[in-house]
């Protein structure tokens, strides 16, 4: 690099002194060849270094992503921030990985300090003391850029924090989308996410404006380097500036700036990346807070027989090892001594607080025994069980556990994979053991009804399965693991009574106890406490271990709760004969319309095809598109794999961004500024060539310096103006696109969320939006500037040296071939890399939300292996993209050297003939040298713009999502006609209702005809998966009907807006979802106008008023994401209290219950006493109440009972009629009760 200016000076001096014979014409030609060869070697080495640097950064990203994944498995719950950790992986690690020039920048930084003395010396030899002035300006510019870079760091950190908050909110919203729709929370979430986005955009604006100022300062100081040198040389020293001196000086300045002015670029990159480095460093190096308690894994050294104790964060389940070959040293499976259980959390002042739920707990569980844990809601049952499963540490004391553990949480954790993958959980397949697990979990019949059997994807959080099926898949996983200690958290509440009895007998007793497994079961099914198979019962109350021992001893205490269990025993004895007489009928199958015609209607086909094609707008109809449509409609498309488009970016996608970018006036103004910037840059060099071609006086020299300075300054101002306009337009486009995409996603049908993993949605809102925020506008601006610069420079070269046009055919063909071969692989490899991110984020999100289960099964190593597989796929995509890019860059720069060589030969020949002066020759050589790199930048920029538009393309898919039928033409008239009192009676009529979740799936409701009188109290019963929850979904229009209609008070609900319908029908869903924020916000759905008396009344109705009064801040108590600081039972009660709060604020005197209330197993996870109170409150409401019941002991309290099976209503009537012992044949309800032991 340092040789080029020396050879250029010799060549220009030879042309300038044409009469001199020191440098002959052959020597000049040799100098031209040497310059071209030097350039060829330099650019080739640079591209090799760039590619090596990119590979290193790809590996760095992979290592960081996996390190974040590993650390997140062992972070204590109070330190876990899902949004922040997801952003560390999706944004920070990815941003560091995209700094592909790391090694090259480091080499540049090293070269700067090593070469600076030599560069200054050579420059001093050329212009004397002016060299020190220029060097001072370069160093000053580097220092100012470093200072501005430090200012950028703080604001970049703010941007990252805002993005963390938005990511956390987005993740919470997507995971609770069913509740969001049922509770009509779309406006609430639109407001919350928009506020988070606005805060982020304000920080981005500051960063971009500061960047524009940095550009202005850098441009001015860059201009001041040659201006100060030439001014000192001509004005102060009085020397005449000739062409050889001027253009050789520019060459040395270019080399000097390449070295020293690389520092500002490095400083800016460091300023941008430093917050990411700090955040990742802080996360990875923060020591895990060691609690005062410890888990103990009982084991015996094979030689010495020494028992050892590990701190909980050093447990084998936090390392790559697992529990293999544990020896039995005692007969105790679990030993808890003076332990306290609870959780830690941060308060508003960032102080770590400790909430103790259970204190002074001591007990032992012998190996091979069956222990049940019971107690009221919020008594700490799930907290205790999680600690026994070694997935959550105790606060104090010791918890000794021996052997492998299996754990089924109250809310079953399912991977976004197939049924088989969820059961195996990373273990190798054993056909016999697998079949046995399916049989014991009562899944054989369910798998037969699924379209693909055990290969059926369960979807995000198991959305494709019913609540009971989720629990049984998790139970089958625990059985298949063949663990010594099996911890089950209320698995019987999620299934119907018949299935619960089957699981008790076949799985818990025959499958586990008979094989000497230790079973610890938390249950609200109190009828099982007195079973002879239960060795001991642990009763919790008021934060203490209240009772512990065999049931025969506990029953003597005379407590109200225990008397309820005794009543269950008496009822069971009275039903024994009924069970015996009806047991032979339990396996009978229904014949009534079970094989109903399931032909797909024309309306269903039109809706499905329209939805699929709408998302593919702008795509060219070809074989790939037809195949994609077929796979989507038939259900054979892989839901876990992101859609990878083929071919060019469609014009509608380009137009979408350009329309959001700005008005035509603004875009025209920006183009004018760019044209002025490119022209002024050329004018400054042209003026320098003219200046150095004559012999001016001292006054004229000063005048020339001033004009050169003004032209150069105008270029700097144009660059700054361009950066500001770009910031305004780009951020306007980003804000508009994000807002539109959020609206589309919030209004998308449930089928979209069923088939779209959370990681895929987050990938759009985080990674793709970040690309649109930061990288896409810069790529477009740079490409326009590159186009203008190349056009002006080529024009200048061809005007000054017309013979160079002869080289155009030689250069155009290779350039076009390189671009044609590179463009498509470059674009599609970026698509592959973008699509490969979604499985990484999805798997990471699944693991974070199922950490307790992963820890209990000691499956960290298996999950890490799966994570590495996803990371490897993502890294391969980036490697392919970089390889294509660097291959094209190397070839284009090498061909650019040919242009330089031809131009130099033509200039030497023209100067020999006297047709070109030295100044113009220097001008041509200067731009020819820039063109070899500029042509490469132009070609890669064109491909890069198309590549960056992949993010717009992916976002555009979501902007074309099908919306729910929010309103119809006659909606306003219907609302005016109905008034605010609708529904006044709550009379429901279903007429021949059929429904399927997806086009290729079987019908889940098969011609349901049902009439529910107004104000009726009705219970739905049936086996899990029979269609109870699907029927509730129909009443709320979560899914469209295949045929039939639903009438409420005589009004067809399809004619109403979703807001009107869902605000009138309140729903307590199967999975309780709490809104993060204050408890008041959760109850009022974000409104601040509700009367506190109304809130306390609703809390009192569900039995939570006293609990809430004891919380810090009472109604202002901070609710964690997904309600993590409440038990599952408390979450259900809070959800019920929320639906009792009117949607329109009112006083306590005006309070009235909802006119229609749907409860989908609203009391499944609460104790019997609270269950009794909730039923009393709900059944006394002056409203139509429909409740799905698995606890059949409350059936007699309802006015009507509807029994479903396989999507059909098999019977309906009053409980007295259906349970009449003289009825023949025996009703299905009686059979369900008998099978449940009632």
VEXLOZA-261664 format. One record per residue (C-alpha): residue in three letters; x, y, z. Coordinates in steps of 0.05 Angstrom, whole numbers, plus 5000, padded with zeros to 4 digits. Layout:
N
ALAXYZ...
***
This chain:
1238
UNK500050005000UNK505750485015UNK509250314950UNK503550584906UNK504351324923UNK511951284911UNK511050974842UNK505351454826UNK509752054842UNK515251794796UNK510251684740UNK506952374747UNK513752724751UNK515752364687UNK509552604651UNK510053304680UNK517353364658UNK516153084589UNK522853324564UNK526552924617UNK529752264598UNK530552004668UNK524251584661UNK523551294592UNK516951074561UNK518350324573UNK519750484647UNK513250864651UNK509650254624UNK513149824676UNK510950304730UNK503850234706UNK504349474708UNK507449494777UNK501949944803UNK496549484774UNK500048854803UNK500749184871UNK493349354871UNK491548644850UNK495548334906UNK492848824957UNK485448734941UNK486147974939UNK489347955007UNK484148425035UNK478347985011UNK481747375041UNK482447735107UNK475147975104UNK472647275093UNK476846995149UNK474247545194UNK467047375175UNK468146645192UNK470846835260UNK464947275275UNK460146735253UNK463446275303UNK463246815356UNK455746895347UNK454646145352UNK458846105415UNK455246705447UNK448346435430UNK449945765460UNK453246075521UNK447046495533UNK442745875525UNK446945485576UNK447046045626UNK439546155621UNK438345445645UNK441545575712UNK439546305725UNK435246355788UNK427946505775UNK428347205804UNK433947375755UNK430147105695UNK427747645647UNK425147285585UNK424847905542UNK431848135561UNK434947445551UNK431347345485UNK434048015462UNK441147805482UNK440547235434UNK436347545379UNK439448235377UNK445948305416UNK449347665396UNK446947745324UNK449448455321UNK456348235344UNK456147675293UNK454648165237UNK460948565251UNK464448125200UNK470348595193UNK472748495265UNK479448175249UNK480448635190UNK478949245234UNK483748995287UNK489148915234UNK487549605208UNK488049875279UNK494849545288UNK497249785220UNK495250495238UNK500250555295UNK505550145260UNK505450535194UNK503851245218UNK511151465228UNK513051215158UNK507051545125UNK508552205159UNK515852155137UNK514152035064UNK508952595066UNK514153055097UNK518952895040UNK513553114992UNK510453745022UNK515153915080UNK512254185145UNK505254175115UNK505353425130UNK504953555204UNK498854005195UNK495253465156UNK497252925206UNK494653365263UNK487953435228UNK487552685218UNK489052545291UNK484253095313UNK478752775271UNK480152095301UNK479852385372UNK473252755359UNK470252135328UNK472251735389UNK468952245435UNK462552225393UNK462851465394UNK462751475470UNK456651915468UNK453351415422UNK454550855472UNK449751125524UNK444151235474UNK445350555442UNK444550245511UNK437950605519UNK435650325452UNK437449625474UNK433649705540UNK427449955503UNK427949375455UNK428448895514UNK422049175543UNK418449115476UNK420948405466UNK418448205536UNK411548505522UNK411248185453UNK412947495481UNK407747565536UNK402447785487UNK403547215437UNK403546685491UNK397046945520UNK393647115454UNK387546675467UNK385947065531UNK387547725495UNK382247575443UNK377047295492UNK377747895538UNK377948395480UNK384848635502UNK387248815432UNK386849565445UNK390449485512UNK396249105480UNK396249565420UNK397150145468UNK402549805510UNK406749565452UNK405950225415UNK408350605476UNK414350145481UNK415750235407UNK415250995412UNK420251005469UNK424950575427UNK424051025366UNK425651655406UNK432251335428UNK433651115357UNK432451825331UNK437552085381UNK442651565359UNK441451715285UNK441852475294UNK448252395333UNK450651945277UNK448952485226UNK452852995266UNK458652495269UNK458252445194UNK458553195187UNK464553255233UNK468052675199UNK466752975130UNK469153665150UNK475453405182UNK476652945123UNK476153555077UNK480653965122UNK486453475115UNK488053625041UNK485654345048UNK490254485107UNK496254145072UNK495254515007UNK493955175042UNK500255115085UNK504254895025UNK502055454978UNK500156035023UNK504955975082UNK510955665047UNK509456004980UNK510655374939UNK507155244873UNK502654644875UNK503854204815UNK500153574792UNK505353084816UNK505453384885UNK497953464890UNK495752774868UNK501552424903UNK499452794966UNK492252564956UNK494851854949UNK498751915014UNK492752235048UNK488451665023UNK493351165053UNK493851575117UNK486351635122UNK485450895108UNK489850785169UNK488051335217UNK480951475195UNK479350745202UNK479550905277UNK473151315276UNK469650745241UNK472250265292UNK470250735348UNK463150795319UNK462650045314UNK465149965385UNK460250495408UNK454650115375UNK456949435400UNK459649625468UNK452749605501UNK451648915471UNK458348675495UNK456948955565UNK449948645569UNK452447955547UNK458548005592UNK454248215651UNK449447635639UNK454847105629UNK459447325685UNK454347495738UNK455146955792UNK449046555808UNK446146765875UNK447346175921UNK441546075968UNK442645876040UNK439545206025UNK442244635983UNK439744035947UNK442943385964UNK443442815915UNK444542185955UNK449841755924UNK455341305948UNK462441285922UNK463640585897UNK469840505941UNK469240956001UNK461741016008UNK462041756022UNK455642176019UNK456542865990UNK452643515986UNK452644015928UNK450144725927UNK443844735884UNK447045115826UNK452544585821UNK447544015815UNK448943525759UNK442643775724UNK446244435712UNK452044095677UNK452843635619UNK452643015663UNK446342655686UNK444242185741UNK446941525718UNK448640945763UNK446141225829UNK446840715885UNK441740635940UNK445040786006UNK438640856047UNK431340696041UNK429541436039UNK427741755972UNK426442465998UNK428842776062UNK426843496078UNK429743816141UNK427844496169UNK426744766098UNK423245396076UNK420245446006UNK418246055966UNK421146515915UNK425547135908UNK423747765870UNK426048475859UNK421949035889UNK420849725859UNK427449975890UNK431449415858UNK432249055925UNK432048305927UNK426048085968UNK424247395993UNK417147135996UNK416646526040UNK410546076026UNK412445476070UNK416845486132UNK419844966179UNK418044376135UNK420943706154UNK418843016129UNK421542396096UNK418941976039UNK421141246037UNK422940945970UNK417340605933UNK411840965972UNK405841365948UNK405042055979UNK399542545965UNK400043295980UNK393643695991UNK391544366017UNK387845016001UNK389545455941UNK396045825951UNK398345386008UNK404945215971UNK403544525943UNK406544675874UNK412445045904UNK414044455949UNK413343955893UNK417844355847UNK423244345900UNK422343605911UNK423343515836UNK429843915842UNK427444435794UNK427045005844UNK431545105905UNK428945175976UNK430045856009UNK433145536071UNK434544856100UNK436144226061UNK432343806012UNK435443116000UNK433142745937UNK435642065914UNK435141805843UNK432742045776UNK426742505777UNK420842595732UNK416243195738UNK409443385709UNK407844105726UNK400844375739UNK401144715671UNK404344175628UNK410544385590UNK410344155517UNK415644275465UNK413644555397UNK414643875365UNK410843235353UNK407342815405UNK412842295401UNK418442805410UNK414943075472UNK414342385503UNK421542175487UNK424242845510UNK430942715476UNK431641995501UNK432841415451UNK426641045428UNK424840385462UNK418640115426UNK416139685483UNK417140225536UNK414040745490UNK407840325477UNK407140195552UNK407540945567UNK402141095516UNK397640555545UNK398540785617UNK397241515599UNK390841325562UNK393441615497UNK392441035449UNK385341235430UNK387141965425UNK393041835378UNK388241435333UNK383842055326UNK389742515308UNK391142615234UNK398442375238UNK398241965302UNK404242085346UNK407542475290UNK402343025298UNK405543705316UNK402743955382UNK404044685364UNK406145255408UNK404945055481UNK400844465456UNK395344875424UNK393444305378UNK391543875438UNK386143925490UNK387844075562UNK387043345582UNK391343105524UNK396943585544UNK396943315615UNK397042585590UNK402742715541UNK406743005599UNK404842405642UNK407141925587UNK413742295586UNK414642185660UNK412841445653UNK417641345594UNK423441665632UNK423341075681UNK425341535738UNK425941315810UNK422141925837UNK415942155800UNK412942835820UNK406042965792UNK402543635801UNK395043555797UNK395043145733UNK388142865749UNK384543545748UNK385743655674UNK382243005652UNK375142755659UNK373242315717UNK373241675677UNK380241795650UNK382642015719UNK380341355748UNK383840975692UNK390341365703UNK389941225777UNK389140475768UNK393340335707UNK398840855711UNK399941065783UNK398440405817UNK400039855766UNK405240235725UNK409140605778UNK408040335848UNK408339615826UNK415239775796UNK417740055863UNK417540785840UNK416641345890UNK410441745871UNK408942435900UNK402242695876UNK399243385888UNK391743355877UNK385343715892UNK381543065878UNK380442925952UNK376842275940UNK383541955927UNK386642155994UNK383541566030UNK385441035979UNK389040446010UNK394640515960UNK396541205989UNK401941096042UNK401741796071UNK398442466062UNK401743156071UNK396743706087UNK399044436080UNK395645036110UNK397445746129UNK404745676106UNK406045066149UNK406144316142UNK399544216179UNK398843456180UNK403042886156UNK401842146163UNK397441576140UNK390241746125UNK387641296180UNK391041756231UNK389342416197UNK381942256192UNK381342276268UNK382743036271UNK375443216257UNK377243796211UNK371944056162UNK376543916103UNK377743206124UNK370343086136UNK369243246062UNK374042676044UNK370142206090UNK363742396055UNK367042195990UNK368541516020UNK361241406039UNK358841625970UNK363741155937UNK361240565978UNK354040715957UNK356140735884UNK360040085885UNK354239665859UNK352840165804UNK360140125782UNK359939375779UNK353539365738UNK355839875688UNK363239735681UNK362139275623UNK359039845584UNK364840335592UNK368440085530UNK362340135484UNK363040615426UNK357741085402UNK354340905337UNK350041525330UNK352841925272UNK359941775294UNK361941705221UNK358242325199UNK359642605130UNK365843045135UNK366243305064UNK369343995061UNK364544535040UNK365745034984UNK365745615033UNK371245285074UNK375445175011UNK374445894989UNK376446165057UNK382645725063UNK385145844992UNK383946594999UNK387746625064UNK393746255035UNK394046644970UNK393147305006UNK399747195042UNK403147044975UNK401247694940UNK406347904889UNK409147204880UNK409946944810UNK405546334798UNK410345754787UNK411345044809UNK414345254876UNK408445694893UNK403445154874UNK407244644916UNK407245124975UNK399745234970UNK398444484965UNK402744335025UNK399444875067UNK392344665050UNK393843925059UNK397444025126UNK403943705101UNK407844355108UNK412744355166UNK409944845217UNK416644885252UNK420245135190UNK419545855168UNK416945975098UNK422846075051UNK420946454989UNK424346374922UNK425846844864UNK426347594862UNK423648064915UNK416748234887UNK415048934867UNK409248984917UNK414348874973UNK418749434946UNK412749884937UNK410349745008UNK416850025037UNK417350604989UNK410250825005UNK411850825079UNK418551165067UNK415851855051UNK412352295002UNK414852424932UNK417053124951UNK421452865007UNK424352304965UNK425752794908UNK429153274956UNK433552714982UNK435452504911UNK437253224895UNK441753264956UNK445152614936UNK446252854865UNK449253504892UNK453753114939UNK456452674883UNK457353254834UNK460853694886UNK465553134903UNK467653084830UNK468053834823UNK473053894880UNK477753404845UNK476653724777UNK478254404806UNK484554114837UNK486753854769UNK485654524736UNK489054874794UNK495354454788UNK495654524712UNK497355264711UNK502355744742UNK498356204789UNK500856774831UNK500656774907UNK493957154907UNK490956654859UNK493656084902UNK489756354962UNK483556424918UNK484355704894UNK485055444965UNK478655814985UNK474555554927UNK477154844938UNK475254905011UNK468255154997UNK466854604946UNK469254074995UNK465254375053UNK458954375010UNK460053625000UNK460453515075UNK454153925088UNK450453535034UNK452452885067UNK449853115134UNK443253365104UNK442552705069UNK443652325134UNK438352745170UNK433152655114UNK434651915113UNK433551865188UNK426852215184UNK424251805126UNK427151135149UNK424351185219UNK417651415192UNK417550785150UNK419650345208UNK414350635254UNK408950555202UNK410849835184UNK411449615257UNK404649925274UNK401249605214UNK404348935228UNK402248965301UNK395149125282UNK395048545233UNK397848045283UNK392948265337UNK387148185289UNK389647525259UNK385346905270UNK387146385323UNK389145895268UNK395046345252UNK397746305323UNK396345555325UNK400945455266UNK406145995281UNK411345875336UNK412746445382UNK419946465358UNK417746595287UNK413347175307UNK418747465352UNK423747395295UNK419447855253UNK418448375308UNK425548375333UNK430748175281UNK427048385218UNK424549035248UNK431649185271UNK434149085200UNK428849555174UNK430550065229UNK438050075220UNK440849715159UNK435849765102UNK435550525096UNK443150575099UNK443750045045UNK438850424999UNK442351095011UNK449250795001UNK447150454937UNK444251104907UNK450651464925UNK454850914896UNK450850944832UNK451751694826UNK459051664844UNK460651114794UNK456851464738UNK460452124750UNK467251794758UNK466551354697UNK464151954657UNK470152354679UNK474951794662UNK471851694593UNK471852444579UNK479152524598UNK481451874566UNK476451664512UNK480651064491UNK478850734558UNK471950624527UNK475250054489UNK475749674554UNK468249724567UNK466249084530UNK472048704563UNK469748924632UNK462248934624UNK461548194606UNK465347924667UNK461848414713UNK454948214687UNK456647474693UNK459247554764UNK453047944785UNK448347454752UNK451546854785UNK452147204853UNK445447564860UNK440846964867UNK445246544914UNK446647164956UNK439347334964UNK436846614975UNK442446445024UNK440247055065UNK433246785063UNK435746115088UNK439646445144UNK433746885164UNK429046285165UNK434145875205UNK433746375262UNK426546215279UNK427845495304UNK433445775348UNK428846285380UNK423045795385UNK427245265419UNK430245785465UNK423346055484UNK420645365497UNK426545195541UNK425945845581UNK418545715595UNK419744985613UNK426145065654UNK423144725715UNK421344105675UNK428044085639UNK431744135705UNK427443605739UNK428843105683UNK436243285683UNK435443415608UNK440044015602UNK445143635561UNK439843395512UNK437044085504UNK443944375494UNK445243865439UNK438844055404UNK440544795411UNK447344665379UNK443944325321UNK439544935309UNK445445405316UNK449444995267UNK443945065215UNK443645815226UNK451245875222UNK451345475157UNK446445975126UNK450746565146UNK457146225122UNK454146085054UNK451846805048UNK458747065066UNK462246585020UNK458046804961UNK459147534977UNK466647484986UNK467447074922UNK463947614883UNK467748174917UNK474447844902UNK472847754828UNK470048454818UNK475948794851UNK480848374811UNK477348564747UNK477349284770UNK484949254770UNK484549124695UNK480649774687UNK486150144726UNK491549824683UNK488150004618UNK486750714641UNK493950804663UNK496750544596UNK492051014557UNK494051604600UNK501551464590UNK500451424515UNK496352064513UNK501452434554UNK507052184509UNK503352484450UNK502153134488UNK494653034491UNK494052994567UNK497153404623UNK499853114687UNK494053404729UNK488753064686UNK492752414686UNK493052434762UNK485552554762UNK484251944717UNK488851494756UNK485651724822UNK478651554800UNK480850914764UNK483750674830UNK477350844866UNK473150514812UNK476249834822UNK473549834892UNK467450244874UNK465049744822UNK465549194873UNK461849614924UNK456449774873UNK455249054853UNK455248804925UNK450949404945UNK445749224893UNK445648514919UNK445748754990UNK439649204980UNK435848604953UNK438348195011UNK436348715062UNK429448735030UNK428548015052UNK426648305119UNK421348745086UNK419048135047UNK418247735112UNK414648305147UNK410148395086UNK407647685096UNK404847895163UNK402048545134UNK397848105088UNK395147645142UNK387947475139UNK383947845192UNK378447575235UNK371647785210UNK371548365259UNK365148675234UNK359948595180UNK356149085138UNK350149105184UNK354049125248UNK352449845266UNK345049735253UNK345249085293UNK348549435353UNK343449995351UNK337849495348UNK340649065404UNK342349635451UNK346749575512UNK342249055546UNK344048495497UNK343947925513UNK338048045560UNK336247315572UNK342346935547UNK338446415509UNK343146015464UNK341345585404UNK346245185362UNK343544935295UNK347344375259UNK354044675281UNK360344365251UNK367344615261UNK374444415245UNK380944755265UNK384344705198UNK382144495129UNK385843825130UNK383543645200UNK377443235218UNK371243575245UNK371443675320UNK364143865324UNK359543445280UNK352643735272UNK351443985342UNK344144175356UNK343244475425UNK338344935460UNK340245285525UNK334645675560UNK335946375584UNK338946445655UNK340145695656UNK345945375695UNK348744845649UNK354544365656UNK358444035598UNK361443345611UNK365242845570UNK371942515558UNK377942965543UNK378143155470UNK370643055460UNK369543775438UNK367544155502UNK372744715495UNK371544725419UNK364244875432UNK366245465476UNK370845705420UNK364945695373UNK360746125420UNK366246655419UNK367946575345UNK375146415359UNK374645935299UNK369845985240UNK364245485231UNK364544975176UNK356944995174UNK350945165217UNK349645775259UNK349446015331UNK343846455357UNK343946835423UNK337347145442UNK335247025370UNK341147405340UNK345947055293UNK352747195325UNK356147185256UNK352547845243UNK355748185303UNK362648485310UNK367648085351UNK368148645401UNK360748665414UNK360347905420UNK366347795464UNK364948375510UNK357948085522UNK360247375535UNK365447325590UNK370046715590UNK374446395642UNK379145995598UNK382545335614UNK389445655620UNK389646255667UNK393346845638UNK394947455680UNK396748125652UNK403548365676UNK403449015714UNK399449185775UNK393848745801UNK389049315789UNK390949345716UNK389748605709UNK382748655739UNK380749275700UNK384049075634UNK388549685636UNK383050185653UNK383850665712UNK376550865718UNK373750275758UNK371550365830UNK375850005881UNK369549765917UNK367549385855UNK374449065851UNK374248855924UNK367248575915UNK369548145856UNK375647905894UNK371347735955UNK366647335911UNK372246865891UNK375346835961UNK381647245946UNK380147895982UNK384047726045UNK389847456005UNK390348095964UNK389948546026UNK396048206054UNK400148325990UNK405048915989UNK401249485956UNK394649105957UNK391349245890UNK397749575865UNK401748935877UNK406348795818UNK404248175777UNK410047825744UNK409747605671UNK404547045664UNK402947125738UNK409146765760UNK408547015832UNK401746685841UNK400045955844UNK396145645787UNK389845595830UNK390546335849UNK391346515776UNK384846155760UNK381146535815UNK384047205793UNK381747045722UNK374846905748UNK374947555788UNK377047925725UNK370947695685UNK366447905742UNK369048625736UNK364448985686UNK367549215621UNK364249895631UNK366250235696UNK360650295747UNK359550385822UNK358349805870UNK350849965872UNK350349895797UNK354649275793UNK351448675759UNK354448005739UNK355847855666UNK349647635628UNK353247025600UNK359046665634UNK363046095604UNK367645725651UNK372545225620UNK374744825680UNK375345465721UNK376245085787UNK380544505764UNK386644735804UNK383544975869UNK381944625933UNK375044345948UNK373044875999UNK374645445951UNK371445035895UNK365144985936UNK364845735948UNK366245905875UNK360645445851UNK355945755901UNK357546465876UNK357246275802UNK350945865806UNK347246415843UNK348546925788UNK342747205749UNK345946995684UNK346746425635UNK352446005663UNK355845455623UNK361345075657UNK365744505633UNK366444025691UNK371343455704UNK369543455778UNK362843105774UNK361043185847UNK357843865830UNK353543595774UNK347243555816UNK347444305829UNK346444485755UNK339744545722UNK341944195658UNK347643735638UNK350143635567UNK354543025552UNK358943045491UNK362842505457UNK366942535393UNK364043215375UNK356843005385UNK351643165438UNK349842465463UNK344942685516UNK342043295551UNK337543355611UNK337043515684UNK341843155732UNK336042815767UNK333542525702UNK340242295676UNK342541995743UNK335941635757UNK337940935781UNK331640645749UNK333140935681UNK334340435625UNK338840435589UNK343740745638UNK345541455617UNK352441655594UNK352942135652UNK351541565701UNK356941155668UNK361941725673UNK360241815747UNK360741065759UNK367441025724UNK369941605766UNK367941255830UNK362041715846
***
